[in-house]
Amino acid sequence: MCEMTELERLTAYDRMYEDLLKERDKVAADMDRLRAAGKNRGATYQQLLAQKLTVQNLIGRFEIYGIKEK
């Protein structure tokens, strides 16, 4: 693997953070859709809930380390 410059590394962190925010929003929308259909007890909903919690945890870690604003 090739070495990244500091700017490349920072850009990668920014990209990752933005992707996490997009994923969080998509998962929330999917959960809302299932909830509206009365399917909030199904396996798909439970998997989305676990994914949402995981993504929120990662976003929170960015914030703890001061990489992104709260």
Biopython code that builds the backbone (N, CA, C, O; Angstrom):
import numpy as np
from Bio.PDB.StructureBuilder import StructureBuilder

atoms = [
    (1, "MET", "N", (0.847, -1.177, 0.000)),
    (1, "MET", "CA", (0.000, 0.000, 0.000)),
    (1, "MET", "C", (0.892, 1.239, 0.000)),
    (1, "MET", "O", (1.894, 1.285, 0.714)),
    (2, "CYS", "N", (0.536, 2.229, -0.788)),
    (2, "CYS", "CA", (1.359, 3.433, -0.866)),
    (2, "CYS", "C", (1.033, 4.380, 0.282)),
    (2, "CYS", "O", (-0.068, 4.354, 0.831)),
    (3, "GLU", "N", (1.984, 5.196, 0.629)),
    (3, "GLU", "CA", (1.814, 6.171, 1.705)),
    (3, "GLU", "C", (0.925, 7.318, 1.242)),
    (3, "GLU", "O", (0.980, 7.738, 0.086)),
    (4, "MET", "N", (0.117, 7.808, 2.150)),
    (4, "MET", "CA", (-0.750, 8.947, 1.863)),
    (4, "MET", "C", (-0.110, 10.211, 2.423)),
    (4, "MET", "O", (0.537, 10.188, 3.470)),
    (5, "THR", "N", (-0.302, 11.294, 1.717)),
    (5, "THR", "CA", (0.130, 12.575, 2.263)),
    (5, "THR", "C", (-0.865, 12.983, 3.344)),
    (5, "THR", "O", (-1.947, 12.404, 3.445)),
    (6, "GLU", "N", (-0.504, 13.970, 4.143)),
    (6, "GLU", "CA", (-1.402, 14.447, 5.189)),
    (6, "GLU", "C", (-2.705, 14.985, 4.587)),
    (6, "GLU", "O", (-3.780, 14.766, 5.145)),
    (7, "LEU", "N", (-2.616, 15.676, 3.470)),
    (7, "LEU", "CA", (-3.804, 16.206, 2.808)),
    (7, "LEU", "C", (-4.699, 15.075, 2.300)),
    (7, "LEU", "O", (-5.922, 15.149, 2.427)),
    (8, "GLU", "N", (-4.107, 14.045, 1.736)),
    (8, "GLU", "CA", (-4.877, 12.896, 1.264)),
    (8, "GLU", "C", (-5.580, 12.193, 2.434)),
    (8, "GLU", "O", (-6.728, 11.764, 2.324)),
    (9, "ARG", "N", (-4.865, 12.091, 3.539)),
    (9, "ARG", "CA", (-5.430, 11.443, 4.725)),
    (9, "ARG", "C", (-6.625, 12.257, 5.250)),
    (9, "ARG", "O", (-7.673, 11.694, 5.568)),
    (10, "LEU", "N", (-6.459, 13.569, 5.337)),
    (10, "LEU", "CA", (-7.539, 14.427, 5.802)),
    (10, "LEU", "C", (-8.740, 14.351, 4.858)),
    (10, "LEU", "O", (-9.886, 14.302, 5.305)),
    (11, "THR", "N", (-8.472, 14.341, 3.568)),
    (11, "THR", "CA", (-9.539, 14.220, 2.577)),
    (11, "THR", "C", (-10.273, 12.893, 2.739)),
    (11, "THR", "O", (-11.496, 12.842, 2.614)),
    (12, "ALA", "N", (-9.539, 11.829, 3.013)),
    (12, "ALA", "CA", (-10.150, 10.518, 3.208)),
    (12, "ALA", "C", (-11.040, 10.515, 4.453)),
    (12, "ALA", "O", (-12.131, 9.945, 4.428)),
    (13, "TYR", "N", (-10.588, 11.142, 5.533)),
    (13, "TYR", "CA", (-11.415, 11.246, 6.737)),
    (13, "TYR", "C", (-12.692, 12.029, 6.452)),
    (13, "TYR", "O", (-13.774, 11.635, 6.885)),
    (14, "ASP", "N", (-12.568, 13.130, 5.729)),
    (14, "ASP", "CA", (-13.733, 13.929, 5.376)),
    (14, "ASP", "C", (-14.723, 13.123, 4.536)),
    (14, "ASP", "O", (-15.931, 13.172, 4.769)),
    (15, "ARG", "N", (-14.203, 12.382, 3.560)),
    (15, "ARG", "CA", (-15.046, 11.550, 2.703)),
    (15, "ARG", "C", (-15.750, 10.468, 3.529)),
    (15, "ARG", "O", (-16.941, 10.213, 3.352)),
    (16, "MET", "N", (-15.003, 9.844, 4.423)),
    (16, "MET", "CA", (-15.575, 8.791, 5.250)),
    (16, "MET", "C", (-16.686, 9.355, 6.139)),
    (16, "MET", "O", (-17.743, 8.740, 6.278)),
    (17, "TYR", "N", (-16.449, 10.512, 6.734)),
    (17, "TYR", "CA", (-17.452, 11.136, 7.598)),
    (17, "TYR", "C", (-18.719, 11.458, 6.805)),
    (17, "TYR", "O", (-19.827, 11.177, 7.263)),
    (18, "GLU", "N", (-18.560, 12.038, 5.637)),
    (18, "GLU", "CA", (-19.714, 12.363, 4.793)),
    (18, "GLU", "C", (-20.463, 11.100, 4.381)),
    (18, "GLU", "O", (-21.694, 11.100, 4.354)),
    (19, "ASP", "N", (-19.751, 10.034, 4.063)),
    (19, "ASP", "CA", (-20.392, 8.764, 3.700)),
    (19, "ASP", "C", (-21.164, 8.188, 4.881)),
    (19, "ASP", "O", (-22.244, 7.627, 4.700)),
    (20, "LEU", "N", (-20.618, 8.320, 6.089)),
    (20, "LEU", "CA", (-21.326, 7.846, 7.275)),
    (20, "LEU", "C", (-22.619, 8.629, 7.491)),
    (20, "LEU", "O", (-23.644, 8.047, 7.846)),
    (21, "LEU", "N", (-22.575, 9.935, 7.280)),
    (21, "LEU", "CA", (-23.786, 10.748, 7.420)),
    (21, "LEU", "C", (-24.842, 10.334, 6.392)),
    (21, "LEU", "O", (-26.027, 10.244, 6.716)),
    (22, "LYS", "N", (-24.414, 10.083, 5.161)),
    (22, "LYS", "CA", (-25.345, 9.638, 4.121)),
    (22, "LYS", "C", (-25.949, 8.281, 4.469)),
    (22, "LYS", "O", (-27.148, 8.063, 4.300)),
    (23, "GLU", "N", (-25.107, 7.375, 4.955)),
    (23, "GLU", "CA", (-25.595, 6.044, 5.326)),
    (23, "GLU", "C", (-26.585, 6.141, 6.478)),
    (23, "GLU", "O", (-27.610, 5.459, 6.476)),
    (24, "ARG", "N", (-26.281, 6.990, 7.469)),
    (24, "ARG", "CA", (-27.197, 7.178, 8.595)),
    (24, "ARG", "C", (-28.561, 7.660, 8.105)),
    (24, "ARG", "O", (-29.596, 7.158, 8.543)),
    (25, "ASP", "N", (-28.558, 8.630, 7.200)),
    (25, "ASP", "CA", (-29.816, 9.175, 6.686)),
    (25, "ASP", "C", (-30.592, 8.144, 5.882)),
    (25, "ASP", "O", (-31.817, 8.077, 5.983)),
    (26, "LYS", "N", (-29.890, 7.331, 5.077)),
    (26, "LYS", "CA", (-30.551, 6.299, 4.280)),
    (26, "LYS", "C", (-31.165, 5.230, 5.177)),
    (26, "LYS", "O", (-32.296, 4.798, 4.950)),
    (27, "VAL", "N", (-30.427, 4.807, 6.186)),
    (27, "VAL", "CA", (-30.936, 3.789, 7.105)),
    (27, "VAL", "C", (-32.161, 4.323, 7.841)),
    (27, "VAL", "O", (-33.150, 3.608, 7.998)),
    (28, "ALA", "N", (-32.102, 5.568, 8.290)),
    (28, "ALA", "CA", (-33.246, 6.162, 8.996)),
    (28, "ALA", "C", (-34.468, 6.215, 8.081)),
    (28, "ALA", "O", (-35.582, 5.933, 8.522)),
    (29, "ALA", "N", (-34.272, 6.573, 6.817)),
    (29, "ALA", "CA", (-35.383, 6.628, 5.868)),
    (29, "ALA", "C", (-35.966, 5.234, 5.633)),
    (29, "ALA", "O", (-37.184, 5.070, 5.567)),
    (30, "ASP", "N", (-35.101, 4.241, 5.509)),
    (30, "ASP", "CA", (-35.571, 2.867, 5.320)),
    (30, "ASP", "C", (-36.362, 2.391, 6.548)),
    (30, "ASP", "O", (-37.384, 1.718, 6.416)),
    (31, "MET", "N", (-35.877, 2.750, 7.736)),
    (31, "MET", "CA", (-36.582, 2.376, 8.966)),
    (31, "MET", "C", (-37.946, 3.062, 9.033)),
    (31, "MET", "O", (-38.935, 2.441, 9.421)),
    (32, "ASP", "N", (-38.000, 4.325, 8.660)),
    (32, "ASP", "CA", (-39.269, 5.055, 8.653)),
    (32, "ASP", "C", (-40.271, 4.402, 7.700)),
    (32, "ASP", "O", (-41.453, 4.267, 8.018)),
    (33, "ARG", "N", (-39.776, 4.000, 6.522)),
    (33, "ARG", "CA", (-40.635, 3.354, 5.529)),
    (33, "ARG", "C", (-41.207, 2.047, 6.085)),
    (33, "ARG", "O", (-42.398, 1.774, 5.937)),
    (34, "LEU", "N", (-40.357, 1.243, 6.724)),
    (34, "LEU", "CA", (-40.823, -0.022, 7.295)),
    (34, "LEU", "C", (-41.785, 0.225, 8.460)),
    (34, "LEU", "O", (-42.789, -0.474, 8.601)),
    (35, "ARG", "N", (-41.475, 1.216, 9.288)),
    (35, "ARG", "CA", (-42.338, 1.544, 10.420)),
    (35, "ARG", "C", (-43.738, 1.963, 9.922)),
    (35, "ARG", "O", (-44.755, 1.559, 10.486)),
    (36, "ALA", "N", (-43.765, 2.773, 8.865)),
    (36, "ALA", "CA", (-45.041, 3.225, 8.300)),
    (36, "ALA", "C", (-45.850, 2.053, 7.750)),
    (36, "ALA", "O", (-47.080, 2.093, 7.736)),
    (37, "ALA", "N", (-45.158, 1.017, 7.300)),
    (37, "ALA", "CA", (-45.833, -0.174, 6.771)),
    (37, "ALA", "C", (-46.157, -1.180, 7.876)),
    (37, "ALA", "O", (-46.666, -2.266, 7.600)),
    (38, "GLY", "N", (-45.863, -0.821, 9.121)),
    (38, "GLY", "CA", (-46.148, -1.712, 10.239)),
    (38, "GLY", "C", (-45.208, -2.889, 10.351)),
    (38, "GLY", "O", (-45.544, -3.912, 10.948)),
    (39, "LYS", "N", (-44.026, -2.742, 9.775)),
    (39, "LYS", "CA", (-43.066, -3.859, 9.776)),
    (39, "LYS", "C", (-41.876, -3.582, 10.689)),
    (39, "LYS", "O", (-40.745, -3.955, 10.377)),
    (40, "ASN", "N", (-42.136, -2.929, 11.813)),
    (40, "ASN", "CA", (-41.036, -2.568, 12.706)),
    (40, "ASN", "C", (-40.656, -3.678, 13.683)),
    (40, "ASN", "O", (-39.857, -3.450, 14.591)),
    (41, "ARG", "N", (-41.210, -4.860, 13.513)),
    (41, "ARG", "CA", (-40.800, -5.998, 14.331)),
    (41, "ARG", "C", (-40.088, -7.070, 13.510)),
    (41, "ARG", "O", (-39.681, -8.102, 14.043)),
    (42, "GLY", "N", (-39.944, -6.821, 12.226)),
    (42, "GLY", "CA", (-39.335, -7.805, 11.342)),
    (42, "GLY", "C", (-37.817, -7.817, 11.418)),
    (42, "GLY", "O", (-37.194, -6.939, 12.016)),
    (43, "ALA", "N", (-37.246, -8.827, 10.800)),
    (43, "ALA", "CA", (-35.794, -9.002, 10.807)),
    (43, "ALA", "C", (-35.083, -7.863, 10.081)),
    (43, "ALA", "O", (-34.029, -7.405, 10.523)),
    (44, "THR", "N", (-35.652, -7.410, 8.977)),
    (44, "THR", "CA", (-35.018, -6.324, 8.219)),
    (44, "THR", "C", (-34.937, -5.067, 9.062)),
    (44, "THR", "O", (-33.906, -4.395, 9.080)),
    (45, "TYR", "N", (-36.015, -4.742, 9.759)),
    (45, "TYR", "CA", (-36.022, -3.563, 10.619)),
    (45, "TYR", "C", (-34.975, -3.691, 11.720)),
    (45, "TYR", "O", (-34.264, -2.732, 12.020)),
    (46, "GLN", "N", (-34.884, -4.853, 12.310)),
    (46, "GLN", "CA", (-33.911, -5.077, 13.389)),
    (46, "GLN", "C", (-32.479, -4.962, 12.868)),
    (46, "GLN", "O", (-31.608, -4.437, 13.563)),
    (47, "GLN", "N", (-32.231, -5.445, 11.660)),
    (47, "GLN", "CA", (-30.904, -5.309, 11.057)),
    (47, "GLN", "C", (-30.580, -3.850, 10.786)),
    (47, "GLN", "O", (-29.452, -3.408, 11.005)),
    (48, "LEU", "N", (-31.567, -3.100, 10.309)),
    (48, "LEU", "CA", (-31.357, -1.672, 10.072)),
    (48, "LEU", "C", (-31.094, -0.932, 11.378)),
    (48, "LEU", "O", (-30.269, -0.020, 11.420)),
    (49, "LEU", "N", (-31.786, -1.317, 12.438)),
    (49, "LEU", "CA", (-31.564, -0.699, 13.740)),
    (49, "LEU", "C", (-30.126, -0.937, 14.208)),
    (49, "LEU", "O", (-29.477, -0.021, 14.712)),
    (50, "ALA", "N", (-29.638, -2.150, 14.042)),
    (50, "ALA", "CA", (-28.252, -2.459, 14.419)),
    (50, "ALA", "C", (-27.273, -1.658, 13.568)),
    (50, "ALA", "O", (-26.265, -1.167, 14.076)),
    (51, "GLN", "N", (-27.565, -1.524, 12.273)),
    (51, "GLN", "CA", (-26.702, -0.746, 11.382)),
    (51, "GLN", "C", (-26.713, 0.722, 11.788)),
    (51, "GLN", "O", (-25.669, 1.375, 11.790)),
    (52, "LYS", "N", (-27.889, 1.243, 12.133)),
    (52, "LYS", "CA", (-28.006, 2.635, 12.555)),
    (52, "LYS", "C", (-27.157, 2.899, 13.799)),
    (52, "LYS", "O", (-26.444, 3.901, 13.870)),
    (53, "LEU", "N", (-27.236, 2.002, 14.769)),
    (53, "LEU", "CA", (-26.464, 2.171, 15.995)),
    (53, "LEU", "C", (-24.959, 2.118, 15.728)),
    (53, "LEU", "O", (-24.190, 2.874, 16.323)),
    (54, "THR", "N", (-24.551, 1.237, 14.845)),
    (54, "THR", "CA", (-23.139, 1.129, 14.488)),
    (54, "THR", "C", (-22.645, 2.406, 13.820)),
    (54, "THR", "O", (-21.576, 2.915, 14.159)),
    (55, "VAL", "N", (-23.411, 2.915, 12.884)),
    (55, "VAL", "CA", (-23.026, 4.135, 12.165)),
    (55, "VAL", "C", (-23.003, 5.324, 13.118)),
    (55, "VAL", "O", (-22.098, 6.155, 13.050)),
    (56, "GLN", "N", (-23.996, 5.412, 14.009)),
    (56, "GLN", "CA", (-24.002, 6.504, 14.977)),
    (56, "GLN", "C", (-22.790, 6.444, 15.896)),
    (56, "GLN", "O", (-22.230, 7.476, 16.266)),
    (57, "ASN", "N", (-22.391, 5.238, 16.259)),
    (57, "ASN", "CA", (-21.202, 5.068, 17.094)),
    (57, "ASN", "C", (-19.964, 5.591, 16.368)),
    (57, "ASN", "O", (-19.145, 6.290, 16.964)),
    (58, "LEU", "N", (-19.825, 5.260, 15.101)),
    (58, "LEU", "CA", (-18.669, 5.728, 14.328)),
    (58, "LEU", "C", (-18.672, 7.245, 14.192)),
    (58, "LEU", "O", (-17.628, 7.883, 14.332)),
    (59, "ILE", "N", (-19.833, 7.824, 13.922)),
    (59, "ILE", "CA", (-19.933, 9.277, 13.820)),
    (59, "ILE", "C", (-19.553, 9.915, 15.155)),
    (59, "ILE", "O", (-18.846, 10.921, 15.189)),
    (60, "GLY", "N", (-20.018, 9.336, 16.231)),
    (60, "GLY", "CA", (-19.684, 9.832, 17.563)),
    (60, "GLY", "C", (-18.199, 9.798, 17.847)),
    (60, "GLY", "O", (-17.675, 10.693, 18.511)),
    (61, "ARG", "N", (-17.516, 8.788, 17.359)),
    (61, "ARG", "CA", (-16.064, 8.710, 17.560)),
    (61, "ARG", "C", (-15.335, 9.827, 16.829)),
    (61, "ARG", "O", (-14.354, 10.368, 17.339)),
    (62, "PHE", "N", (-15.804, 10.174, 15.647)),
    (62, "PHE", "CA", (-15.227, 11.316, 14.942)),
    (62, "PHE", "C", (-15.358, 12.559, 15.821)),
    (62, "PHE", "O", (-14.414, 13.338, 15.953)),
    (63, "GLU", "N", (-16.536, 12.735, 16.419)),
    (63, "GLU", "CA", (-16.795, 13.913, 17.230)),
    (63, "GLU", "C", (-15.965, 13.912, 18.506)),
    (63, "GLU", "O", (-15.466, 14.960, 18.916)),
    (64, "ILE", "N", (-15.808, 12.758, 19.139)),
    (64, "ILE", "CA", (-15.013, 12.657, 20.365)),
    (64, "ILE", "C", (-13.572, 13.102, 20.104)),
    (64, "ILE", "O", (-12.972, 13.790, 20.930)),
    (65, "TYR", "N", (-13.027, 12.712, 18.967)),
    (65, "TYR", "CA", (-11.644, 13.048, 18.651)),
    (65, "TYR", "C", (-11.496, 14.425, 17.999)),
    (65, "TYR", "O", (-10.404, 14.817, 17.589)),
    (66, "GLY", "N", (-12.607, 15.146, 17.911)),
    (66, "GLY", "CA", (-12.560, 16.505, 17.392)),
    (66, "GLY", "C", (-12.358, 16.597, 15.889)),
    (66, "GLY", "O", (-12.014, 17.658, 15.367)),
    (67, "ILE", "N", (-12.574, 15.484, 15.192)),
    (67, "ILE", "CA", (-12.376, 15.507, 13.739)),
    (67, "ILE", "C", (-13.514, 16.270, 13.082)),
    (67, "ILE", "O", (-13.309, 16.961, 12.084)),
    (68, "LYS", "N", (-14.701, 16.149, 13.636)),
    (68, "LYS", "CA", (-15.859, 16.881, 13.114)),
    (68, "LYS", "C", (-16.565, 17.555, 14.271)),
    (68, "LYS", "O", (-16.481, 17.105, 15.414)),
    (69, "GLU", "N", (-17.254, 18.625, 13.969)),
    (69, "GLU", "CA", (-17.997, 19.372, 14.977)),
    (69, "GLU", "C", (-19.176, 18.565, 15.477)),
    (69, "GLU", "O", (-19.713, 17.724, 14.756)),
    (70, "LYS", "N", (-19.577, 18.819, 16.708)),
    (70, "LYS", "CA", (-20.764, 18.176, 17.281)),
    (70, "LYS", "C", (-21.995, 18.853, 16.791)),
    (70, "LYS", "O", (-23.103, 18.460, 17.158)),
]
sb = StructureBuilder()
sb.init_structure("model")
sb.init_model(0)
sb.init_chain("A")
sb.init_seg("    ")
for serial, (resi, resn, name, xyz) in enumerate(atoms, 1):
    if name == "N":
        sb.init_residue(resn, " ", resi, " ")
    sb.init_atom(name, np.array(xyz, "f"), 0.0, 1.0, " ", f" {name:<3s}", serial, name[0])
structure = sb.get_structure()
